[in-house]
Amino acid sequence: MKAVAYTQAALPIDDPAALIDLDLPRPQPGPQDLLVKVHAVSVNPVDTKVRHRAQPTEPRVLGFDAVGTVEAVGEAVTLFKPGEVVYYAGTINRAGSNAQYQLVDERIVALKPASLDDAQAAALPLTAITAWEVLFDRLRIPEGQGEGQVLLVTGAAGGVGSILVQLARKLTQLTVIGTASRPETQAWVAELGAHHVIDHTQPLGPQLKAAGIDQVDHVASLTHTDSYFDQFVELLAPQGQFALIDDPATLNVMPFKAKSISLHWESMFTRSVYQTPDMQAQHDLLTRVADLIDAGTLRTTFGEHYGRINAANLRRAHALIESGKAKGKLVLEGFDD
């Protein structure tokens, strides 16, 4: 099967060897696996992080988001059958979606939203899972509640932020504040439903005060946490909640003690890597997201189509992700014959 992989970590993305085209054997499903023929994929910051940090001992296929057709199922599979079109974000300790065929555990897969084409749907899984888990599993905001409380989302124009803003606005009563720095990304966040949009390149406090907000009850820090941490300490209300998804080199949380602020770290791979008893929660939430998409409650965060799935196009997509200027998700579709 055709695939795109890397064989040497930390090469600059403009090096042709950073991602290469190659042929690999088609995998065979285990008991609870689906063998999926991949139609479309999207690129996430985690792809670039893994490529820089993890030195493989054999060619490593990246890619987490995918849409495809179930080709075969393992003997213990009960949720799906061959021929169904599914979407999912795989797991970090298995081969990824940048290949014609991929194995994925059925418990982290759902049927693709019927109202979206493959590229539009491929933009959703990883960011939808992460955003859902931040809001409902880590911050534990009950659906339909949160009236009178304020959620601040930093980096709201990115993939996770674009879904998180929608979920918070549509499924809770929180006041949602999103941050973005450019006119086009600020307009995007407002369009997705944020009550207020502020510029994270400027001090946050004065902008919140100008919007009539003195403090926030919840923070979802999606990027550059260490750059804004001192401001978060000041802005969070006593007994507030702080969630993050990025990887600051150091994080001194002692300033949270005086206000009894709780800290919640989110990794959407936790359930799949550790095979937690509630692993099927990701199947359930992706099914719910598909229903919300088809009902018109949520919208895809598809940003740009980057062409066919090959090494050259994936290098271009990684380069834009690394620049920090992507708006919405970058999607690739189909393999060259």
ABEGO torsion letter per residue (X at the ends): XBBBBBABBGBBAABAAABBBBBBBBBBBBAABBBBBBABBBBBAAAAAAAAABBBABBBBBEABBBBBBABBBAABAABBBGBBBBBBBBAABBBABBABBBBBAAABBBBBAABBAAAAAAAAAAAAAAAAAAAAAAGBBBGBGBGBBBBBBGAABAAAAAAAAAAAAABABBBBBBBABAAAAAAAAAAGBABBBBAABBAAAAAAAAGBABBABBBBABGAAAAAAAAAAABBBGBBBBBABBBABBBAAAAAAAGBBBBBBBAAAAAAAGBAAAAAAAAAAAAAAAAAAAGABBBABABBAEBBBAAAAAAAAAAAAAGABBEBBBBBEBBX
